[in-house]
Amino acid sequence: MAAPGINKILKPLDERTDVNRKVDGYLKYFNEDQDAKTAAELEDKRKGNTVDMINRYYDLVTDFYEYGWGDSFHFFVQKKGEVRDTAIKRHQYRLALKLGIRPRESVLDIGCGVGGPARNIAEFSQCDITGINCNEYQLQRARHLTEKRGLSSNCTFVKADFCDTGFESCSFDKAYAIEATCHAADKTKVYGEAFRLLKPGGVFAFYEWLMTDKYNSNDEGHRKIKHGIMEGDSLPVLEQAKDCINAMKQVGFEVLEAEDLVPKCEIPWWSTMAPRWSITDFKSTPLGRWMTHISLFSLETIGLVPRGSSKVHKTLLKAADSLVKGGKEEIFTPMFLVVGQKPLEK
């Protein structure tokens, strides 16, 4: 018996024949069993091959993400009694308001995913958004979903490295990123590119993934949680708030705000990933998780889906479990809000 909705996470077989090779190629960037010296070498390897690592990851997981999250791949502040979709949009609109977007302004979405936030913010603010992404499959999905929603005149999606976009300097009025710059090996490069692309006085607002001050690098359990988050979510490094803020100042931004939004969550941000019993969200229950994994493994065995699909699911479950642990122990945040402004020219 297949898990309900399993067909939504399976592309046509002829497009997924290299899944096993891709997942093994991705996992080569991580290895928990290595000693400290080799772990450092692996970190250097991740930093030097970030684009390849990210592309392998999102080629593999995008369908799973859409199956589990819809078209907005991010966490959010949720109030008690508030439905999930409302909380997601409010989280996006918070950035739009922090940016002070005006109608017809040119806005850059750094790491746009499949374009969910771009569509919502464009509709909310009546602005023109250019989304950039290095993954071609996600861009195809973004364009398709945007056309279906009738927003192609407001949202454009371009393949680009967010550390070196190729756009002209001072091209955008505003810029934002939602849990995307965590994929950068060097934050000064991605923040610096945002600075270059903004017009003088332009504002950059984003949500960053960071380890909190409660993280103890000497605690083996903490290190294991951090590694699980990095492996399960394709992160070359995971830094702390001070590193993020210093990088913003280093590239020239005036930091207007810097705040962890986790304390504002009336419902824990990690609760959607914690195994629980639910009628309305069956796929998140322990039974739903198990059925999805068994379905994928069974379909692999009889050749209906490529070998490696169940490995992808297992990697994502590991990521979810690590994120939940990081959230419960308060050593990790996915929603550190930073707002920076490019100074006006003198």
Protein Blocks (a to p, Z undefined) as FASTA:
>chain_A
ZZehklmmpccfklmmmmmmmmmmmmmmgcfkbcfklmmmmmmmmmmmmmmmmmmmmmmm
mmmmmmmnojadcdddddehiafklmmmmmmmmmmmmnopaehiacddehjlnolmmmmm
mmmnopacddddfbfklmmmmmmmmmmnopmmmpccddddfklnopaehkbfbdcdehkl
mmpmblklmmmmmmmmpcghiacddddddddfkbcfklmklmmmmmmmmmmnopabdcdf
klmmmmmmmnopacfbdcdfklmpmbdfklmmpgcddfklmmlpmklmmmmmmmmmmmmm
nopacehjlmmmmmmmmmmmmmmmmmmnopacfbbccdddddddZZ
